[in-house]
């Protein structure tokens, strides 16, 4: 687990993520540097939209270069398993 992860970590949340980010941005601006921020909510994208269709749509809205490449790498090779108690399902590739 990364020390920068806030989701699904005891004592961390969306709120702590935003507070840490605000602190980083404030320090950056104070040091007379620029800040570019993009927050993307994937909560619904994973369970209802084909990954390829999502990437095509992002491209049609102007998503290009590093952002689109990052998204493509983010989706590539993702899988899912479900745990109930000690039982673990077989691993399945995620398509949406």
C-alpha positions in Angstrom: 0.0 0.0 0.0 1.2 3.5 -0.9 1.6 6.1 1.8 -0.3 8.4 -0.5 -3.4 6.2 -0.6 -6.4 7.5 1.2 -9.3 5.3 0.0 -10.0 2.1 2.0 -7.3 2.9 4.6 -8.1 3.2 8.3 -7.9 6.9 9.5 -7.9 8.2 5.9 -10.7 9.4 3.7 -11.7 11.7 0.9 -11.4 14.5 3.4 -7.8 13.7 4.4 -6.9 13.4 0.7 -8.3 16.8 0.0 -6.6 18.4 3.0 -3.2 16.9 2.1 -3.7 18.0 -1.5 -4.7 21.6 -0.5 -1.6 21.8 1.7 0.6 20.6 -1.3 -1.1 23.1 -3.6 -0.7 26.0 -1.1 3.0 25.3 -0.7 3.4 25.1 -4.5 1.7 28.5 -5.1 3.6 30.0 -2.1 6.8 29.0 -3.9 5.5 30.8 -7.1 5.0 27.6 -9.1 1.9 26.6 -11.0 -0.6 23.9 -10.1 -2.8 21.8 -12.4 -5.4 19.6 -10.8 -7.7 16.9 -12.2 -10.0 14.9 -10.1 -11.8 12.0 -11.8 -14.6 10.0 -10.2 -14.5 6.4 -11.6 -17.1 5.1 -9.2 -19.7 4.5 -11.9 -17.4 4.0 -14.9 -16.2 0.6 -13.7 -19.5 -1.1 -13.4 -21.4 0.2 -16.3 -19.2 1.4 -19.2 -16.9 -0.5 -21.6 -13.4 0.7 -21.0 -12.8 1.1 -24.7 -16.0 3.2 -25.1 -14.9 5.4 -22.2 -11.5 6.0 -23.7 -13.2 6.9 -27.1 -15.5 9.3 -25.3 -12.7 10.9 -23.4 -10.8 11.4 -26.7 -13.9 12.9 -28.3 -14.1 15.4 -25.5 -10.5 16.5 -26.1 -8.6 14.0 -23.8 -5.2 13.7 -25.5 -1.6 13.1 -24.8 -0.4 12.1 -21.3 -3.9 12.1 -19.7 -5.4 9.7 -22.3 -2.2 7.5 -22.1 -2.4 7.4 -18.3 -6.1 6.4 -18.5 -5.3 3.6 -21.0 -2.5 2.2 -18.8 -4.8 2.5 -15.8 -7.4 0.3 -17.4 -5.0 -2.2 -19.0 -4.8 -5.6 -17.4 -7.1 -4.9 -14.5 -8.8 -7.9 -12.8 -11.3 -8.6 -10.0 -11.7 -11.2 -7.3 -14.3 -11.4 -4.6 -13.6 -12.6 -1.0 -16.3 -13.9 1.3 -14.9 -14.9 4.6 -11.9 -17.1 3.7 -13.3 -18.1 0.3 -11.7 -16.3 -2.7 -13.3 -16.4 -6.2 -11.3 -17.0 -9.4 -9.7 -13.9 -10.9 -11.6 -12.4 -13.8 -10.5 -9.7 -16.3 -12.4 -6.4 -16.1 -14.0 -5.2 -19.3 -16.1 -2.5 -17.9 
